[in-house]
Structure formats: structure tokens, C-alpha cells
Amino acid sequence: MVSLGLGVILGAIVLLLLFSGFFSGSETALTAASRARMHRLAEEGNKRARIVLRLTEDRERLIGAILLGNNLVNILASALATSLFLALFGDAGVVYATLVMTAVVLIFAEVAPKTFAITNTDRVALAVSQPLRIIIFLFGPVTAAVQFIVRHTFRIFGLDVDDQQQVLSAHEELRGAINLHHHEGGVVKIDRDMLGGILDLRDLEVSDIMVHRKNIAMIDASQTNAEIVSQVLGSPHTRIPLWRDEQENIIGVLHAKDLLRALAGAGWNPDAVNILEVATKPWFVPDTTTLQDQLNAFLRRKTHFALVVDEYGALMGLITLEDILEEIVGEISDEHDIDVAGVRVQPDGSVVVNGSVPIRDLNRALDWSLPDDEATTIAGLVIHEARTIPEVGQAFTFHGFRFEITRRQRNQIAQMRVTPARNLKAGAAD
């Protein structure tokens, strides 16, 4: 009879440990399961995936029920093990029970099931969804009471955990997942840049990527038609702003195709063409417009070209659909583009950069992470950090790079040499 009683206790301990492993594996699987994959499976008609989505919508309730069940079976298993070892070894059984149960729970009820769950996340999550739904329903009142006590305990210390706002937005979670998979080798750099570029559209403004007004190719509308036609045909651009009296006064945008069509209709006689009638009305957009909004505006208006103005209406630059697309897919070049060398990698690992090169383009080309919050161009970043307009020969070190000014035009930094700090350390070591 005694041996039968001990056998029942041992069997109960084993059963409780199995339950403990079930709760531990379920916690790992459900917290690590991809809601995106579960959503796709649910759309395909998988009922268990729908249950997983419902369970993970309230993670606090889910974790509370799992922890409650796990603690119940672990404490009960430890109590039964203590009584069993006391019957077998007397007072020393407490020590034996503590050592044995610690090892058994750690290996078979924690590490083993969690390891299996993390390597088979979706499969385990789908398998445990149905029984966990029942357990969460049964433990619901107790879990709610625990949540109430925890929240009010935190309030005593001035912490409000009732706020359901997530720390990371959906865009930030996507960006973090993309960067993580890139570091782990699951996403190549070009794909990471494209996916990240899409997410950046809502955070960037047109002023961050626009062509600055000093770099805009414009035509004086007061010139003769022949001169205007000659400039349009000699330009690599298909859309060129027309100005009159002063360059700030843009009166139209001339499209090369429209001009050629008008010339063909006039027997190729430039003087027979009314240039202003061929030109389209300029479209002005604020410099604070986000790239996402501007992309949507381009699509609505079925146009690819807009002029950027500041809050006072002064011309700041221009933005095209191609500029926005290049933020996603990288530089787009065709047979008419002029290749301007702005970044030249040197044999010693340093990089000679024109001051007008955008920081985002430099980061993308060299896989750097220079900040672009306070400045758009690399020259702007140096001026912002140095708090002055540097002289030729001056050098600064910040953000893990050394910036040496090599050329300056009036008050503009025309060129600099940028050297990563790791290259400087390697050179010093040699």
C-alpha cells in the first residue's frame, strides 16, 4: 500500500511536469508567433490561426493565465516531491527534493519545451491554441483579479499601466524586423534599402530630397523662341521651368514633348509657336509636405513635376516623381542623365565627397549611418556639428567619422575627405 501511494505521487509529479512544460512552451510559442503569418493563415480559413490571433490580442490576459497555470503545477509538483522525499529519506528529503526538482523543472519543464517551441513557433502556437483558449476562459476571473491588483500596485508608485498605446508603432516594428533580418543575413542590403525607403516616405519632407533652386535648370521666357527651343533640346531634362523678370517668378513649365509636338504642327518654325501656350501652369507645393503625401498628390494629378516653396512663397527647389521613387529603389539613371561624380572611395579607405551630396545617398551607397535629422547634405551636417563654416584644412571628428575640409567656395563647403574611425585606428596601429 505504501509503495502504491508513492507510485501515485510519482505519477502525479510527472503529469504536473508535463503540464508545466506545456505552459512554458505555449508562452514562448504564442509570444513569438508572427501575427502577420497567423493573419494570412486565418484568411485562408485556418480556424486555429484565428484563435491564436484572438489570444494574442490581449497579451496581458494570455501571459497572466499561462503564468498562473505554470505556477500552480510547479508549486504542486514541488510540494508532492517534498512529501515523497520526506517519506523516503526523512528530514534530508527536503534538500534532495529541492535539488532534484530544480534540475528537473529547469531542464524538462522550462528549457526543453521553450527550445522546442522557439524552433517550431507557428506549429506549436497552432497546436496549443485550442486548449489554451479553454484554460484562459477558466482562469479568467482569477487573471482579472491579478491584473487589477498589479495595476493598482503600480499606481501606488506613480506608474500607469492602463495606457494601451504601444511603445513601437507598426512602421517602427516593420523597420526593426527588416534591420534584424538584414543583420542575420535573411535580407540583402538592396532589399533592406528598398523596404526601408518605403517606410521613410511618411517621415521625410520634400525639402529633404528636392533639387535645390541653385541647381535647377531654368529658361528665361523673354528670350527668342529659337533660343528657347535650342536650350530645351540641349537639356537632359524633359520639364524645364520658365521665368520672367526674375528667377523667383516662375510663369510656366515647358515639357520637351509638348514643344516638339507644337513645332511639328507649325512646320518646325519656332517663331510660329506660342511658347507660353505650350507651357503648363506651374504647381507649387509647401516644403513641409511629406513624401507620402506628395507621392499621392502626384498620382492624383497625374503629373510628375512640382516646384517647392517655403512658408513665404519663395522658391526653394523642385521635386519630381522620379526623386521620390529613387528614395525607394535607389538612383535611377537613363541614357540622358548626367553622371555627376560626388563620391569617390580612396585606396586608404577614406571617401572624397562633394559637399552637396545628400546624407541619405551617402548612407545608402556606403552602408553608413550618419544622422540626417538636422541637415540634408554632408556639408550641412559638418556645419551643424562644427557650429561654424570651416576653413580648408580643418578637420572634425564626430559620429565615428573624421571630416577634413579639402575645398571651399565662398561660404560653401565644396569638398571634403571623410574617413571612418575604424580606418584611422587601423592606420595608427600600422
VENWOUR-V748661 format. One record per backbone hydrogen bond with DSSP energy under -1.0 kcal/mol. CO is the residue of the C=O (numbers start at 1). NH is the residue of the N-H. If there is no record, write none. Layout:
# VENWOUR-V748661
co: <CO,CO>
nh: <NH,NH>
This chain:
# VENWOUR-V748661
co: <1,2,3,4,5,6,7,8,9,10,11,12,13,14,15,16,17,18,19,20,21,22,23,24,25,26,27,28,29,34,35,36,37,38,39,40,41,42,46,47,48,49,50,51,52,58,59,60,61,62,63,64,65,66,67,68,69,70,71,72,73,74,75,76,77,78,79,80,81,82,83,84,85,86,90,91,92,93,94,95,96,97,98,99,100,101,102,103,104,105,106,107,110,111,112,113,114,115,120,121,122,123,124,128,129,130,131,132,133,134,135,139,140,141,142,143,144,145,146,147,148,149,150,151,152,154,155,169,170,171,172,173,174,175,176,177,178,179,180,181,181,182,188,189,190,191,192,193,194,195,196,200,200,201,204,205,206,211,212,213,219,220,224,225,226,227,228,229,230,238,240,241,242,242,243,244,246,248,249,252,253,254,255,256,257,258,259,260,261,262,263,264,269,270,273,274,275,280,283,285,286,287,289,290,291,292,293,294,295,296,297,298,298,304,306,307,308,308,309,310,314,316,317,318,319,320,321,322,325,325,326,334,342,344,346,350,351,352,353,354,355,357,358,359,360,361,362,363,376,377,378,379,380,381,382,383,391,394,396,398,400,401,402,403,404,405,407,407,409,412,414,415,415,416,417,418,419,420,421,422,423,424,425,426>
nh: <5,6,7,8,9,10,11,12,13,14,15,16,17,18,19,20,21,22,23,24,25,26,27,28,29,30,31,32,33,38,39,40,41,42,43,44,46,45,50,51,52,53,54,55,56,62,63,64,65,66,67,68,69,70,71,72,73,74,75,76,77,78,79,80,81,82,83,84,85,86,87,88,89,90,93,94,96,97,98,99,100,101,102,103,104,105,106,107,108,109,111,112,114,115,116,117,118,119,124,125,126,127,128,132,133,134,135,136,137,138,139,143,144,145,146,147,148,149,150,151,152,153,154,155,156,159,158,173,174,175,176,177,178,179,180,181,182,183,184,186,187,185,192,193,194,195,196,197,198,199,200,203,204,292,291,208,210,318,215,216,243,223,228,229,230,231,232,233,234,256,254,219,251,252,221,246,249,250,244,242,280,240,259,260,261,262,263,264,265,266,268,267,272,273,275,278,279,253,307,309,289,207,206,294,295,296,297,298,299,300,301,302,303,321,319,285,316,317,287,313,310,213,308,211,306,324,325,326,328,329,330,337,354,352,349,346,418,344,416,357,379,378,362,363,364,365,366,367,359,381,382,383,384,385,386,387,394,405,403,401,421,398,419,396,417,393,414,415,412,409,355,406,407,353,404,351,402,424,425,426,427,428,429,430>
